[in-house]
Amino acid sequence: MTGDFTIHPDIALASTLPARFYADPLVLAAQRERVFARSWQLIADTDSVKVPGQVNPVTMLDGMLDEPILLTRDHSDRLHCMSNVCTHRGTILCAGAGHEKSLICRYHGRRFDLDGQCKHMPEFEQVKGFPSPTDHLPKVEHGLFGKFIFASLDPAFALDELLAEMGARIGWLPLHQFAFDAARSRDYLVHANWALYCDNYLEGFHIPFVHASLNEAIDYGSYTTELYRWSSLQLGLAKGGEEAFDLPAGSPDVGKRVAAYYFWLFPNTMLNFYPWGCSVNVVQPLGVDRTRVSFRTYVWRPEKLDRGAGAVGGLDRVEREDEAVVEAVQRGTRSRLYERGRYSPTREQGVHHFHRMLAAALGRG
């Protein structure tokens, strides 16, 4: 039993998730199937399977789901996402990225086309009804946002429902021109629960108290949070002469000096858009008090990299400041004298929204 984590729908009356949520291994185990296996995960970008014949094995949500999947682009230039486990005896089918004419299992030689269809198996001439549908590689639901590839094992909702508001807001950005920058990408290990990390991300309340440099770049007084069904947006406006987007005429934000669009996608993905490009953050639970956060940097306008709220050098500092405070919260939630808190109706709408979504997911049978 994981317990009752009901959150009152009225933020003015609600209390936060109880401390046990962030420390109980049974709660985390329930999240594996009820939250993560039913959500959409950002797994790669289209540059990893850019040309026909290219294959790219990916582990979906390493450390939590640990699901081996395979991205391929077949010889008709169609993108596929499927299981990377051979349907004969269950070995990993494709060990590394590369270019292939077909997929051949190194264990017993079973052969698949790049769309996952089983085509041949040595010593199977006497097997009746072979190949059957269960001999093909299971398909994995997937879709694109620009060049970003999302996939889900058992989606609780359509990908369009997750991405619609983000597309309407920043769809004018030429995401296919955003280039991955490995030198500016890295992983952080945070000694705290993954949900605490998301809690912290979902409110700007702490900015004046924790992030002095960021507070100098954005106007805290005009910082707003917008809630959607499966996502939320925090809109940061630039102070004074700080860097801001050149918005097109069709943008709903024309007239505002937008420094950053901070999009959160349920449950653990952040896409932060700055005038220079995008910082993708994938939050990967490794244990009740251990989380890996993967920062993936995609550069569009390199001349703007070191300016404003999204200055790449400053992002590392902001991340380290966030790590320190989130790890302190993890320690604090272990206290016998703390159970749960209350929300600020003006500053913690995103956290309340997130907690209600988690409570609803865990309340499913």
C-alpha positions, 0 to 999 in steps of 0.5 A: 500500500502506498497510502492516500496522497490526496491534495485539496483542489483549492490551493488556499486550503491544500497541504503539500505531499507528506514527507513520506512521499519522498522517502518510502521505497514502496511509493517510488516503486508504485511510481515506476508503473503508475507514473513513468511507464505511462508517461512520455519520455524524451529519449533522443533527437532525430540527428541520432537516426538521420539517414536511412539504415541508421540505428540507435539503441536507447535505454528509456529512463535509465535507473527507473524504467531501464527499458531497452528500446531501439530507434531506426530509420528504414530504407524508405526513410521512415522513423521507427521506435521498437523494443530492443529485445529479441523475440526468441530468447530475450537477449538485447538485439542491437548493442550499439549505434550504426548503420545496418541493412537489417537487424540480426541477433548475435545469439541465434541469428534471428533477422528483422527488417529495420521496421521490426518485422521478423524475416528469418530464423535459422533451424526454424523450418519445422516451426508451425505458423512462423513467423507470427505477430509475436515474433515481430519486435513490439512497437513503442508509441513515439512522436516528435516535437521539432527534432525531439523524439518522445516515446511511451511504453503505455501512454495514459494520454496522447502526446499531442495533449502534452505538447499542444500548449508548448507548440502554440507558444514557441512553435515559431522557433526553428527547432530543426536548426538547434544543434546539440552541443556535447561540450555544454551538456552534462549530468548532475547527481543530486542526493534528493528525491526526483520529485523534490527536484521538480518541486523546486523547478516548478516555482520561482518563489525561491529565486530572490533567496537562492539565485542572486545572479538569476534574480538580476537578469529576470523581473521577479515581480512579473514572473508568472506560472501558467497551468495546462492539463499535462504541463506548465509554463513559467514565463521569465521577463528580462530586466532592463537591458538584459537579453530577450527574445525577438518575438514574431508578430504572431506570438501571444507575448508580443510587447513583452521582453521574454528572457526565458520560457520554462516548460515542464512536461509531466512528470520529469522533463523540462525544456527551457527556451532562451534567445540562444537555444534550448536547455533540455533537462531530463530528471531520472530517479535512481532511488528515493534520495538519489537523482540524475539530472541530464542537461542537454544543450541545443544551440541556435544563436551562439552569439547569445550564449553568454547573455541574460537569464539563460547565460550558459555559464550561469546555468551551471551556477543556478543548478548547483544552487538548486542542488544545495537547497533541494538536498537540504529539503531531502534531509529536512523531510526525514525529520520526525517533526515535519509532516507537510506544509502549505502552498503560496497561492501566488507563487506555488501554483505549479507545485500544487498542480504537480502534486495533484497529478502525482496523487491522481496517478498513484490513486489509480488501481 
